[in-house]
Amino acid sequence: MKSRVTLSLDETTVEFLNREAKSQTGGNVSAYVDRLVRHTALAEAAAALGTWYARNPDYAELDELERNSE
């Protein structure tokens, strides 16, 4: 499901979005912004997961031990 939003952006930002959208999506600014936000969200989620695994290095081994003990 898609939702409509209204943004207030300065002209320089709008020009940038139009240029990028033209080169990447054939001019569809909505599709370009959606792709950009999704990419950013995915990158942040991957970084957070990497941080979590770094703080919990024994997680995989402990999980396997727990599953094998059942």
ABEGO torsion letter per residue (X at the ends): XBBBBBBBBBAAAAAAAAAAAAAAAGGBAAAAAAAAAAAAAAAAAAAAAAAAAAABAAAAAAAAAAAAAX
